[in-house]
Amino acid sequence: MEGFGSWSILTTNFLIVLYLALTGVTFASILHLVNGQWRTQVRYFAVSLASLFPLAFILLIILLIAGENTFQWLGSAHDGEHHLSGWHNYGFLVTRNIVGLLVVAGFFALFIKYQHLAANENATDAVKRKFRNIALLIPFFYVLYGSMVAWDFEMTMMPGWHSASYGVYQFVSMFHFFLAFFAIMLYVLYSSGRMTIPIKPFVFNFLAQMMLAFTILWTYFYFTQYLIMWYGRLPEEMDRFDAMMHHDLAPIWWTFLVLKFIIPFILFATWTPNRHNPKVIVAVAACIVVGTWLERYTWLSGSVDPEYYHLPMTSIFDIVVTIAVFGAAFGIVKWTLNRYGLIKA
């Protein structure tokens, strides 16, 4: 378990890559379901992030092979220190995560296929109807699979600790993260002049409005989860919060709260012109992206005693692994954008 802090860096990076793949397709499906007219400008860029599923799968296998370096409770289970629930059965955990990722990736690939077919001017009503039905199921897959990921890789890292709202708290946070990342991605492509599907500037305003909405929604789940445990005087549940909020991880905990709530809310809610300024939008988005990464690491490392974790990016392992993962992700997405003619060579 001594390496848990370093492996938490890899787990954090896995969750980031996984949710980029998941949420890109989910975002495109939601825009289709609500008949958002601006979807035609952004949908292909959003689903291009699904190309990260293979990378997420490779990272998942590495984490599962690592065993107790990834799941610190596994060492206690082997030593017989704790009686763990059936949910912590490691064979069951490995199976559900591998099967779950393969099923979700396959179904999301089906959505991408029918999105392309339905966009053809010669598409039949049957194709359009099937595409709509697939789009209807995508958010359900996102919620169900996202809940399992939240439980396995964060909530149950501390055996016996649970929160009825943790699943929704995590996948709302990651949708918040996706909107911010996507705004940055579109801005970089827009500024480069290489987009083959030009987007209108109002797209950034729409993304800013959605970021503000999810800032408020994330804060609600963040505070509600804490309030129930604090007001109910539940000491076992509050121990985890106390460890993160008042000890070694406290600077990171309060930093991600500022980055994900205070800054976005002040800049977007109190001054409307900021929601029309792409540079301000990208600056706020960068805060949300960094804040979400810190949030994920805090929940992971905060599940163990301070002796088993360290502040992130304070070791060579942390830096090398992060650069390798996101370097690979950048190369994959760039290759996908080129392959499907979304950017000029």
Secondary structure, 3 states (H helix, E strand, C coil): CCCHHHHHHHHHHHHHHHHHHHHHHHHHHHHHHCCCCCHHHHHHHHHHHHHHHHHHHHHHHHHHHHHHHCCCHHHHHHHCCCCCCHHHCHHHHHHHHHHHHHHHHHHHHHHHHHHHHHHCCCCCHHHHHHHHHHHHHHHHHHHHHHHHHHHHHCHHHCCCCCCCCHHHHHHHHHHHHHHHHHHHHHHHHHHHCCECCCCCCHHHHHHHHHHHHHHHHHHHHHHHHHHHHHHCCCHHHHHHHHHHHCCCCHHHHHHHHHHHHHHHHHHHHCCHHHHHCHHHHHHHHHHHHHHHHHHHHHHHHCCCCHHHCCCCCCCHHHHHHHHHHHHHHHHHHHHHHHHCCCECC
